[in-house]
Amino acid sequence: MFIDGAQIRAARALLNWSSAETAAKAGIARQTLYRLETYDDRPPSRSATLGELARIFVEGGVEFIDADGEKGPGVRLARPLRE
């Protein structure tokens, strides 16, 4: 799954996850997460890293929305946050 930097930032904000927490859950360095979040086009990373980020966000309750006309891609909560 392709996700961009804006979606990564938005998903993390929806879940109220710190960069350290997100990086730990994905098994990547915080610097890698920062680098991915700062690219709003195709982030310069292997698809496995983006796939892992997408997986942890989906497990956390985020749904990724494909580009729809002029609106572009996005994110939303698919279900209530876990307590």
Backbone bond lengths (Angstrom), bond angles and torsions (degrees), N, CA, C in turn:
res aa  C-N    CA-C-N  psi(-1)  N-CA   C-N-CA  omega(-1)  CA-C   N-CA-C  phi
1 M - - - 1.451 - - 1.528 108.31 -
2 F 1.323 115.43 135.42 1.450 119.98 176.92 1.522 109.05 -95.04
3 I 1.303 116.30 124.73 1.455 121.77 172.11 1.522 107.42 -127.48
4 D 1.330 115.92 149.39 1.464 118.44 -178.33 1.527 110.84 -105.18
5 G 1.314 115.23 177.03 1.458 120.83 -176.43 1.516 113.25 -60.20
6 A 1.322 117.22 -39.36 1.462 120.65 179.58 1.525 110.82 -64.39
7 Q 1.324 117.26 -39.67 1.459 120.52 178.60 1.531 111.10 -67.32
8 I 1.323 116.77 -37.58 1.463 120.31 178.23 1.524 109.72 -63.50
9 R 1.331 116.56 -47.37 1.472 120.63 178.99 1.527 110.90 -61.56
10 A 1.323 116.83 -43.87 1.462 121.16 -178.00 1.524 111.58 -66.33
11 A 1.322 116.98 -42.77 1.467 120.77 179.66 1.523 110.31 -62.57
12 R 1.313 115.84 -43.34 1.462 119.73 179.56 1.527 110.76 -63.54
13 A 1.328 116.42 -39.62 1.468 120.46 179.06 1.530 111.31 -67.36
14 L 1.333 117.40 -41.83 1.465 120.32 178.76 1.525 111.69 -59.63
15 L 1.318 115.80 -37.14 1.458 120.68 -178.52 1.523 112.70 -88.05
16 N 1.346 115.72 -6.75 1.458 121.46 -178.57 1.531 111.38 58.06
17 W 1.333 115.44 41.50 1.466 121.85 178.64 1.522 109.64 -97.03
18 S 1.298 117.27 135.54 1.466 121.55 174.32 1.526 108.92 -72.17
19 S 1.320 115.37 164.73 1.466 118.32 177.05 1.522 110.67 -64.33
20 A 1.328 116.87 -37.31 1.472 120.42 179.30 1.528 110.44 -64.44
21 E 1.325 116.82 -44.08 1.467 121.09 179.80 1.523 111.24 -64.13
22 T 1.324 116.28 -44.61 1.467 120.82 -179.78 1.517 111.04 -63.12
23 A 1.317 116.59 -46.53 1.464 120.53 -179.77 1.527 110.64 -61.50
24 A 1.323 117.20 -41.83 1.468 120.64 179.55 1.521 111.30 -63.87
25 K 1.331 117.46 -43.63 1.461 121.33 179.40 1.532 111.31 -62.62
26 A 1.338 116.63 -35.25 1.463 121.26 -178.22 1.526 112.61 -87.57
27 G 1.330 116.95 -11.09 1.457 120.23 -179.04 1.517 113.32 71.56
28 I 1.343 115.61 35.44 1.464 120.56 178.99 1.524 109.05 -127.47
29 A 1.312 116.13 165.96 1.462 121.22 177.57 1.530 109.89 -76.54
30 R 1.332 116.56 150.36 1.467 120.47 177.24 1.523 111.01 -59.51
31 Q 1.316 117.16 -34.01 1.468 120.40 178.71 1.526 110.82 -64.27
32 T 1.328 116.46 -36.30 1.465 120.28 177.73 1.516 109.80 -66.03
33 L 1.326 116.81 -44.51 1.465 120.66 178.09 1.522 110.31 -60.39
34 Y 1.316 117.06 -45.52 1.461 120.80 178.55 1.527 110.84 -58.04
35 R 1.319 116.11 -44.96 1.471 120.60 -179.45 1.525 110.65 -61.95
36 L 1.317 116.89 -41.69 1.465 120.61 179.59 1.526 111.45 -67.91
37 E 1.320 117.43 -37.85 1.460 120.94 -179.18 1.525 113.00 -70.12
38 T 1.305 118.20 -23.10 1.465 120.10 -176.64 1.520 112.98 -87.26
39 Y 1.317 118.97 -3.93 1.456 122.84 177.92 1.512 109.33 -103.72
40 D 1.331 116.83 120.81 1.459 120.28 178.43 1.527 111.89 -96.50
41 D 1.299 117.06 -5.82 1.454 120.70 170.33 1.520 105.92 -98.07
42 R 1.291 117.96 -148.19 1.461 121.25 179.65 1.532 108.84 -72.12
43 P 1.328 117.70 113.75 1.466 119.70 179.69 1.532 111.52 -61.61
44 P 1.313 117.18 143.33 1.471 120.70 -178.59 1.527 111.20 -79.66
45 S 1.307 116.88 80.14 1.452 120.26 -178.23 1.516 109.90 -154.15
46 R 1.305 114.30 166.40 1.455 119.30 175.65 1.517 109.47 -71.07
47 S 1.311 115.85 147.74 1.457 119.84 -179.21 1.524 111.49 -63.24
48 A 1.340 117.88 -25.48 1.468 120.38 178.52 1.524 110.66 -63.25
49 T 1.324 117.70 -39.09 1.464 121.35 178.98 1.518 110.63 -66.29
50 L 1.330 116.92 -44.99 1.459 120.56 178.45 1.523 110.51 -65.29
51 G 1.318 116.59 -37.94 1.455 120.66 177.38 1.516 112.20 -63.31
52 E 1.314 116.84 -39.68 1.464 120.95 178.86 1.528 110.50 -67.27
53 L 1.328 117.07 -41.75 1.460 119.92 176.25 1.525 110.31 -61.32
54 A 1.320 116.95 -46.16 1.467 120.45 178.71 1.525 110.11 -59.11
55 R 1.318 117.41 -42.13 1.462 121.64 -178.38 1.533 111.53 -61.07
56 I 1.331 116.99 -47.10 1.469 118.46 -177.36 1.529 111.06 -68.84
57 F 1.346 116.67 -33.85 1.460 118.90 177.87 1.530 110.76 -68.34
58 V 1.320 117.54 -42.14 1.467 121.13 178.42 1.526 109.97 -63.44
59 E 1.329 116.90 -42.99 1.466 119.65 176.73 1.523 111.68 -62.16
60 G 1.331 116.63 -30.45 1.463 121.15 178.37 1.515 113.59 -77.64
61 G 1.339 117.19 -12.28 1.458 120.57 177.23 1.509 115.87 115.21
62 V 1.336 117.89 10.34 1.456 121.72 -179.52 1.521 109.80 -93.99
63 E 1.324 115.58 142.00 1.461 122.00 173.93 1.523 107.76 -115.45
64 F 1.319 117.24 131.51 1.459 121.81 178.56 1.518 108.96 -90.72
65 I 1.322 115.63 136.97 1.456 122.73 -177.81 1.522 108.16 -111.19
66 D 1.331 116.41 128.10 1.464 121.30 178.09 1.520 110.44 -69.70
67 A 1.328 115.27 162.15 1.456 121.23 177.57 1.525 109.38 -59.32
68 D 1.331 115.69 135.69 1.457 121.42 -179.67 1.520 108.02 -130.95
69 G 1.310 115.40 94.78 1.462 119.18 -179.59 1.510 111.52 63.50
70 E 1.317 116.44 -127.97 1.461 121.78 -177.94 1.518 113.18 -81.19
71 K 1.322 117.89 -14.50 1.460 120.39 -175.06 1.516 113.59 -72.37
72 G 1.303 118.55 -28.73 1.454 120.87 -179.69 1.516 112.12 77.34
73 P 1.331 116.33 -179.62 1.466 120.54 -179.02 1.520 111.36 -73.72
74 G 1.320 116.07 160.95 1.454 119.79 179.30 1.514 111.89 -157.85
75 V 1.320 115.74 -166.71 1.462 123.31 177.83 1.513 108.64 -143.47
76 R 1.327 116.14 158.05 1.450 121.94 172.57 1.517 108.09 -155.43
77 L 1.313 116.32 162.49 1.463 119.80 175.47 1.517 108.09 -77.58
78 A 1.318 115.74 126.90 1.452 121.51 -179.58 1.524 110.91 -85.36
79 R 1.306 115.79 -24.55 1.473 120.93 -178.47 1.523 107.52 -155.85
80 P 1.302 117.38 163.92 1.471 119.30 179.17 1.522 111.53 -58.45
81 L 1.312 115.53 148.40 1.457 120.58 177.94 1.516 111.30 -62.37
82 R 1.315 115.25 145.09 1.463 120.64 175.05 1.514 109.83 -71.94
83 E 1.288 115.76 142.75 1.466 120.28 178.62 1.498 110.40 -84.14
